[in-house]
Amino acid sequence: MRAELSRVLALQADRVRATPLSQLDRAREGAGATRAERVRSAAQALADLAADAEGRPRRPLPHLALHGLGDQLAVTGADVLAHGDAPALAAALEVVLELRRGL
């Protein structure tokens, strides 16, 4: 599970980094949220999973500029990878897969 999450997370973070900023700031056709909002939501969900795994309070992530979203996703995912148990890893994998479907 850990290896799969690491692989999928790296691919998605790279995909976000490679997406033109003008596209990150737009929604996919038929989708309500912009791609950036979807990435921010996924990063927050990963940060919450990491906080729960570490036994610390959840905190809102800073609102980064579009060009920092791939890194924010990678860092929050790395925190889950470092501290999460099997259920947290499974939940994180679902978050990242859902993001992939939404981008």
Phi, psi and omega in degrees: 000316182298317181295319180295315177299317180300316180295310183293321179298314179299318179297316181291319178298317178294323178297317179295316179299327183273348181287131177304141182303324180296330178279326178298329184275005180238155176274150170294153180302128180086356180256144182279319185270149175289164176299320180298318178297323178294319178294315179300319179296317178296317179298320178295318179298319177294319178298321178294318177297319179294318179299316178299317181295326181272353181072030178245162181292149174287143177224147177291141177285152174293150180275096183278159172296160184306321184289350179260359187292323178297319178292320179298319177298315181297318183291316180293323176294321178297325177295320177293317178301322183285328190238348187280147173271183184304314179295322178294319179296319178296318178295320179295319178299319178295321177300313183290321177294322177296320177298316179303317179293330184274347181268000000 
